[in-house]
Amino acid sequence: MTQEAVLDILRQALKTAVLLSAPLLLFGLVVGVITNIFQAVTQLSETTLAVVPKFAAMFLALLLFSPWMLDVITDFTIQLFENIPAAVR
């Protein structure tokens, strides 16, 4: 297995990890900003007000995007297993 092949697999793995985490992180980011603006305007500093909406938004994103996420990770895994014979040579 050449160094280029290993780096290509690593690049694909990192790309897949970013693709899988992006929807959850974006939902959490948007809800976090909205929650922080609400807390700043109302001067509420309740910790649960900051955490619970982010958790709920990330769970909703997981429910919405889980079929797509499963397709992405399945495609990556199939491609990885299909390339094993070429990597052994």
Buried (B, 14 or more C-beta within 10 A) or exposed (E): EEEEEEEEBEEBEEEBEEBBEEBBEEBBEEBBEEBEEEBEEEEEEEEEBBEEBBEEBBEEBEEEBEEEBEEBBEEBEEEBEEBEEEEEE
